[in-house]
Amino acid sequence: MLSDTSLVIQTLNSNLYYLRTLGDFSFTLQLSFLPGNEEYIEAAQDFALRSEELLRTIMKYANGNVTKEAVNNKIFVTEYTLDCERLTEKLFNVDIDTNITEQQLNLTPGIPTNPSQEMISELDKVNKDALVLATNFIDFCNNISERMKKNELFSYSYITLIEAMLIEMNLYKSNLERLIERNTINPTFIVDYEYLFNYLLQLYSSCITGLVDPSNPSAVIRAFAFSSEFNLLANEYKNAVISPEAQENLEMRTKDTLNRFKSFISAIIQELLDAKTYFIVPPILLDNIYTTANYFTYVLISSEQKELI
């Protein structure tokens, strides 16, 4: 059973990462629909607002209570988040609460000692509210995907991209259920988590090949290569015999691929901000993919210290 301190750390780390992810997904979907699909546009707007509301609630407890490892690995915000939000607002005429981002950029890490029961109760409520939100969003994405597959709905988002959103939100859901039950993390959970993140980054890499302007063949080729690498790693995780040696080997190789992938994503985001390349998605989605890679790195680094995830 999780201690109060572990519950606070894991609740903050998980929700600060996943709620921002859910909000970015919501904006991406909202901006992908054509006029005439107001029902979906308004639903996506509502999800973005609900995620921002929960983020504001949890930010009341974040300063001084998030781990140094989480802050250093930039799993909440990156060096590009604020610029990507502002560019998204400029290009798409939407409002994003950049105050949350500015607060997160100034978070001070620390370990909560003797958290109050008031804090525990409030964070438990956040987990339960977030579980409802994540479940609703999963249903929303499933509906979009099914209708797109039947040619009943058009979106500029790929079905593969929505599949990636579903993987992340189902990971969020399973983590919230674990936190609500106050269960600790076991080796099987870690291996499953690492498999799904490799598969997730395979999907994101594959999507990038079709989201970047074809006039940038270097980005297309590199994204395709990363898709193949993550696919290979995902298959190895899927078929791995769980042992300390096998897991250590896979984690070492995954870290190497992740570090190179993060350098690639960082470079193309900078090119986007410098108006040197073009993507057919909101800039916040690229920053979200970068943050996902950071979060996966954090999971790998802290897998031996299971209290940190």
Stockholm file with secondary structure:
# STOCKHOLM 1.0

chainA/1-309         MLSDTSLVIQTLNSNLYYLRTLGDFSFTLQLSFLPGNEEYIEAAQDFALRSEELLRTIMKYANGNVTKEAVNNKIFVTEYTLDCERLTEKLFNVDIDTNITEQQLNLTPGIPTNPSQEMISELDKVNKDALVLATNFIDFCNNISERMKKNELFSYSYITLIEAMLIEMNLYKSNLERLIERNTINPTFIVDYEYLFNYLLQLYSSCITGLVDPSNPSAVIRAFAFSSEFNLLANEYKNAVISPEAQENLEMRTKDTLNRFKSFISAIIQELLDAKTYFIVPPILLDNIYTTANYFTYVLISSEQKELI
#=GR chainA/1-309 SS CCCHHHHHHHHHHHHHHHHHHHHHHHHHHHTTSCTTCHHHHHHHHHHHHHHHHHHHHHHHHHTTTBCHHHHHTTSSCCTTHHHHHHHHHHHHCCCCCHHHHHHHHTCCBCCCCSCCHHHHHHHHHHHHHHHHHHHHHHHHHHHHHHHHHTTSCCCSSCHHHHHHHHHHHHHHHHHHHHHHHTCCCCHHHHHHHHHHHHHHHHHHHHHHHHHBCTTCHHHHHHHHHHHHHHHHHHHHHHTCCCCHHHHHHHHHHHHHHHHHHHHHHHHHHHHHHTTSSCBSSCHHHHHHHHHHHHHHHHHHHTTTSGGGC
#=GC SS_cons         CCCHHHHHHHHHHHHHHHHHHHHHHHHHHHTTSCTTCHHHHHHHHHHHHHHHHHHHHHHHHHTTTBCHHHHHTTSSCCTTHHHHHHHHHHHHCCCCCHHHHHHHHTCCBCCCCSCCHHHHHHHHHHHHHHHHHHHHHHHHHHHHHHHHHTTSCCCSSCHHHHHHHHHHHHHHHHHHHHHHHTCCCCHHHHHHHHHHHHHHHHHHHHHHHHHBCTTCHHHHHHHHHHHHHHHHHHHHHHTCCCCHHHHHHHHHHHHHHHHHHHHHHHHHHHHHHTTSSCBSSCHHHHHHHHHHHHHHHHHHHTTTSGGGC
//
